[in-house]
Amino acid sequence: MSTYRVGFLGAGNMARALVKALLEAQRATPDQILASDINEERLEAIAERFGIHTTLDNAQVVRFSDILFLSVKPQVVDKVLPTIALHLRPETLVVSIVAGVPLRALEARLPQGSKVIRTMPNTPAMVLAGATALSAGEHVTAEEVRIAKDFFKTLGRTVVLDETLLDAVTGLSGSGPAYVMLMIEALADGGVKVGLHRETALMLAAQTVFGSAKLLLETGEHPGRLKDMVTSPGGTAIAGLHTLESGGLRRTLMDAVENSTRRAAELGAEMEHKLTQDNK
């Protein structure tokens, strides 16, 4: 059991996922967790479900925390950071889950020498099947990176990367669930078109995507090899693959990741400009 006191500024979906995971993995007890939010109903719901302490006072959470998760919306982060700066203890580790806000922008609004880690999780973390990338600020120690990584491993798989790669992570795994949901919906539509009931088609499509991903991760095989295992000469799979290649699926997905990455970089630059300029 961890001895760290863990605070959450913002009690939305990702905060709730982390609270659930930390408790189930016994990385913290309910008494070690304090969350704040402007929405009283949201606080009541998270307190009732997990037995943690809640407050409307962000400053109380900052003073309480050894590890402070910043899990607010990007559009309000500039309003929340001054509160952190006023009450942050030098030894507290700040872990940002705020999408698109660079380390430099966060550090510009916090006391000099603050320990900040930026993360990019994704929505499957809500069912403990997430993919999270972490990037550490210059004042964070290797041990503190390990602690943060261990926390996020309770949500799924975790990787530590240079911050320059986080926009690419946003384009791939951050935005990726939207691409996969579209693919599942399209597969189910195809099933309906050839005679399956909608609920049956959706279940089969979702389970096929889930099982295929699990097969890849657990075997470590190249996806091309696993694809070939299904593809018999003159069979059904190769006929379907031919259609997908003719429709440009591979190129379209690559373009989606590239365009999402480019947009993430643009939004990050805008946020950095806003937070650093406003601080001058």
C-alpha positions as CSV (number, residue, x, y, z in Angstrom):
1,M,0.0,0.0,0.0
2,S,1.3,3.4,-0.9
3,T,1.8,6.1,1.8
4,Y,1.2,8.9,-0.6
5,R,-1.7,11.3,-0.3
6,V,-3.3,11.7,-3.7
7,G,-5.3,14.7,-4.8
8,F,-7.5,15.3,-7.9
9,L,-8.3,18.7,-9.2
10,G,-11.3,17.8,-11.3
11,A,-13.4,14.7,-10.7
12,G,-14.4,13.8,-14.3
13,N,-14.2,10.5,-16.2
14,M,-10.4,10.1,-16.1
15,A,-10.1,11.1,-12.4
16,R,-12.8,8.5,-11.6
17,A,-11.0,5.9,-13.6
18,L,-7.8,6.6,-11.7
19,V,-9.5,6.5,-8.3
20,K,-11.1,3.2,-9.2
21,A,-7.9,1.7,-10.4
22,L,-5.8,2.9,-7.4
23,L,-8.3,1.5,-4.9
24,E,-8.7,-1.8,-6.7
25,A,-4.9,-2.2,-7.0
26,Q,-4.5,-1.2,-3.4
27,R,-2.2,1.7,-4.2
28,A,-4.2,3.9,-2.0
29,T,-7.0,3.8,0.6
30,P,-10.1,6.0,0.4
31,D,-8.7,8.2,3.2
32,Q,-5.6,8.9,1.2
33,I,-7.6,10.4,-1.7
34,L,-9.1,13.9,-1.9
35,A,-10.9,15.3,-5.0
36,S,-12.3,18.7,-5.8
37,D,-14.7,19.9,-8.6
38,I,-17.0,22.8,-9.2
39,N,-19.9,20.3,-9.7
40,E,-21.3,19.2,-6.4
41,E,-23.3,16.4,-7.9
42,R,-20.2,14.9,-9.5
43,L,-18.4,15.1,-6.1
44,E,-21.3,13.4,-4.3
45,A,-21.3,10.6,-6.9
46,I,-17.6,9.9,-6.7
47,A,-17.7,10.1,-2.9
48,E,-20.6,7.7,-2.7
49,R,-19.1,5.2,-5.1
50,F,-15.6,5.1,-3.8
51,G,-15.8,6.4,-0.3
52,I,-13.1,9.1,-0.9
53,H,-13.1,12.6,0.6
54,T,-14.2,15.5,-1.6
55,T,-14.3,19.3,-1.4
56,L,-15.2,22.4,-3.5
57,D,-11.9,24.0,-2.4
58,N,-9.0,23.4,-4.8
59,A,-6.5,24.9,-2.4
60,Q,-7.4,22.2,0.2
61,V,-6.6,19.5,-2.3
62,V,-3.3,21.2,-3.3
63,R,-2.2,21.4,0.4
64,F,-3.2,17.8,1.0
65,S,-1.5,16.1,-1.9
66,D,1.9,14.4,-2.2
67,I,0.8,13.5,-5.7
68,L,-1.5,16.0,-7.4
69,F,-3.5,15.1,-10.5
70,L,-4.5,18.0,-12.6
71,S,-7.6,16.6,-14.4
72,V,-9.6,19.7,-15.4
73,K,-10.7,20.7,-18.9
74,P,-8.0,22.6,-21.0
75,Q,-10.2,25.7,-21.3
76,V,-10.1,26.2,-17.5
77,V,-6.5,25.2,-16.7
78,D,-5.4,28.8,-16.7
79,K,-7.9,29.6,-13.9
80,V,-6.8,26.6,-11.8
81,L,-3.0,26.9,-12.1
82,P,-2.8,30.1,-9.9
83,T,-4.5,28.2,-7.1
84,I,-1.9,25.5,-7.4
85,A,1.0,28.0,-7.4
86,L,-0.2,29.6,-4.2
87,H,-0.4,26.5,-2.2
88,L,1.9,23.9,-3.8
89,R,4.6,22.3,-1.6
90,P,8.0,22.0,-3.3
91,E,8.0,18.2,-2.9
92,T,4.6,17.7,-4.4
93,L,4.5,15.9,-7.7
94,V,2.1,17.5,-10.2
95,V,0.7,15.0,-12.8
96,S,-1.2,16.7,-15.6
97,I,-3.9,14.8,-17.5
98,V,-4.9,18.0,-19.3
99,A,-4.9,17.3,-23.0
100,G,-2.7,19.5,-25.1
101,V,-1.0,21.6,-22.4
102,P,2.8,21.4,-22.8
103,L,5.1,21.1,-19.8
104,R,6.6,24.6,-20.5
105,A,3.2,26.2,-20.2
106,L,2.4,24.4,-17.0
107,E,5.8,25.2,-15.4
108,A,5.4,28.9,-16.4
109,R,2.4,29.2,-14.1
110,L,3.9,27.2,-11.2
111,P,6.7,28.0,-8.7
112,Q,10.2,27.6,-10.1
113,G,11.5,24.1,-9.6
114,S,8.1,22.5,-9.5
115,K,7.9,18.8,-10.3
116,V,5.6,18.3,-13.2
117,I,4.8,15.2,-15.3
118,R,2.6,15.5,-18.4
119,T,0.5,12.5,-19.5
120,M,-1.7,11.5,-22.4
121,P,-4.1,8.7,-21.4
122,N,-7.0,7.6,-23.5
123,T,-10.7,6.7,-22.8
124,P,-10.3,2.9,-22.5
125,A,-8.6,3.8,-19.2
126,M,-12.1,4.0,-17.9
127,V,-12.3,0.2,-18.2
128,L,-8.7,-0.4,-17.1
129,A,-7.6,-1.0,-20.7
130,G,-6.0,2.3,-21.4
131,A,-2.8,3.4,-23.1
132,T,-0.9,6.2,-21.4
133,A,2.3,8.1,-22.4
134,L,4.2,10.1,-19.8
135,S,6.8,12.9,-20.2
136,A,8.6,14.3,-17.2
137,G,9.7,17.9,-16.6
138,E,13.3,18.8,-15.8
139,H,12.9,18.7,-12.0
140,V,11.3,15.3,-11.8
141,T,13.5,12.4,-10.6
142,A,13.7,8.9,-12.1
143,E,12.0,7.6,-9.0
144,E,9.1,10.0,-9.3
145,V,8.7,8.9,-13.0
146,R,8.6,5.3,-11.8
147,I,5.9,6.2,-9.2
148,A,3.8,8.0,-11.8
149,K,4.2,5.1,-14.2
150,D,3.1,2.6,-11.6
151,F,0.0,4.6,-10.9
152,F,-1.0,4.7,-14.6
153,K,-0.2,1.0,-15.1
154,T,-3.3,0.3,-13.0
155,L,-5.2,1.8,-15.9
156,G,-3.6,-0.4,-18.6
157,R,-0.3,0.0,-20.5
158,T,2.1,2.8,-20.0
159,V,5.1,4.2,-21.8
160,V,7.6,7.0,-20.9
161,L,8.5,9.3,-23.9
162,D,10.1,12.6,-24.7
163,E,7.5,15.3,-24.8
164,T,8.2,16.0,-28.4
165,L,6.4,12.7,-29.2
166,L,3.2,13.4,-27.2
167,D,1.5,15.0,-30.1
168,A,2.0,11.8,-32.0
169,V,0.6,9.8,-29.1
170,T,-2.4,12.1,-29.1
171,G,-2.9,11.4,-32.8
172,L,-2.6,7.7,-32.4
173,S,-3.8,6.4,-29.0
174,G,-5.4,9.6,-27.7
175,S,-7.7,10.0,-30.7
176,G,-7.5,6.3,-31.7
177,P,-10.6,5.2,-29.8
178,A,-12.7,7.4,-32.0
179,Y,-11.3,5.7,-35.1
180,V,-11.8,2.2,-33.7
181,M,-15.4,3.0,-32.7
182,L,-16.1,4.2,-36.2
183,M,-14.6,0.9,-37.5
184,I,-16.7,-1.1,-35.1
185,E,-19.8,0.8,-36.1
186,A,-19.0,0.2,-39.8
187,L,-18.4,-3.5,-39.3
188,A,-21.7,-3.8,-37.5
189,D,-23.4,-1.9,-40.3
190,G,-21.9,-4.5,-42.7
191,G,-23.3,-7.3,-40.6
192,V,-26.7,-5.7,-40.6
193,K,-26.5,-5.3,-44.4
194,V,-26.0,-9.1,-44.8
195,G,-28.8,-10.1,-42.5
196,L,-27.6,-10.0,-38.8
197,H,-29.6,-8.4,-36.1
198,R,-28.2,-5.0,-35.0
199,E,-27.3,-6.1,-31.5
200,T,-25.7,-9.3,-32.6
201,A,-23.7,-7.5,-35.3
202,L,-22.4,-4.9,-32.9
203,M,-21.4,-7.5,-30.3
204,L,-19.6,-9.6,-32.9
205,A,-17.8,-6.5,-34.3
206,A,-16.7,-5.3,-30.9
207,Q,-15.6,-8.7,-29.6
208,T,-13.7,-9.2,-32.9
209,V,-11.7,-6.0,-32.4
210,F,-11.2,-6.7,-28.7
211,G,-10.0,-10.3,-29.3
212,S,-7.8,-9.3,-32.2
213,A,-6.0,-6.6,-30.1
214,K,-5.6,-9.0,-27.2
215,L,-4.2,-11.7,-29.6
216,L,-1.6,-9.2,-30.9
217,L,-0.6,-7.9,-27.5
218,E,-0.3,-11.4,-25.8
219,T,1.5,-13.2,-28.7
220,G,3.8,-10.3,-29.7
221,E,3.4,-11.4,-33.3
222,H,3.5,-8.9,-36.1
223,P,0.0,-7.9,-37.2
224,G,0.8,-9.0,-40.8
225,R,1.5,-12.5,-39.6
226,L,-1.7,-12.7,-37.6
227,K,-3.6,-11.3,-40.7
228,D,-2.1,-14.1,-42.8
229,M,-3.3,-16.7,-40.4
230,V,-6.9,-15.8,-41.3
231,T,-6.2,-15.3,-45.0
232,S,-6.6,-18.6,-46.9
233,P,-5.9,-18.7,-50.7
234,G,-9.1,-17.8,-52.6
235,G,-11.0,-17.5,-49.3
236,T,-13.3,-15.0,-47.7
237,A,-10.8,-12.9,-45.8
238,I,-8.6,-12.1,-48.9
239,A,-11.8,-11.0,-50.7
240,G,-12.6,-8.6,-47.9
241,L,-9.0,-7.4,-47.6
242,H,-8.9,-6.6,-51.3
243,T,-12.0,-4.4,-50.8
244,L,-10.4,-2.6,-47.9
245,E,-7.2,-2.0,-49.9
246,S,-9.2,-0.8,-52.9
247,G,-11.0,1.7,-50.6
248,G,-7.7,3.0,-49.2
249,L,-8.3,2.0,-45.6
250,R,-4.6,1.8,-44.7
251,R,-3.8,5.2,-46.2
252,T,-6.9,6.7,-44.6
253,L,-6.0,5.6,-41.1
254,M,-2.4,6.8,-41.6
255,D,-3.7,10.2,-42.7
256,A,-6.1,10.3,-39.7
257,V,-3.2,9.8,-37.3
258,E,-1.0,12.4,-39.1
259,N,-3.8,15.0,-39.3
260,S,-4.7,14.5,-35.6
261,T,-1.1,14.8,-34.6
262,R,-0.8,18.1,-36.6
263,R,-3.9,19.4,-34.9
264,A,-2.6,18.4,-31.5
265,A,0.6,20.4,-32.1
266,E,-1.4,23.4,-33.2
267,L,-3.6,23.3,-30.1
268,G,-0.6,22.8,-27.9
269,A,1.2,25.8,-29.4
270,E,-1.9,27.9,-28.8
271,M,-2.2,26.8,-25.2
272,E,1.5,27.4,-24.6
273,H,1.3,30.9,-26.0
274,K,-1.8,31.7,-23.9
275,L,-0.3,30.5,-20.6
276,T,3.2,31.9,-21.1
277,Q,2.0,35.3,-22.5
278,D,-0.6,35.7,-19.8
279,N,2.1,35.1,-17.2
280,K,4.3,37.9,-18.3
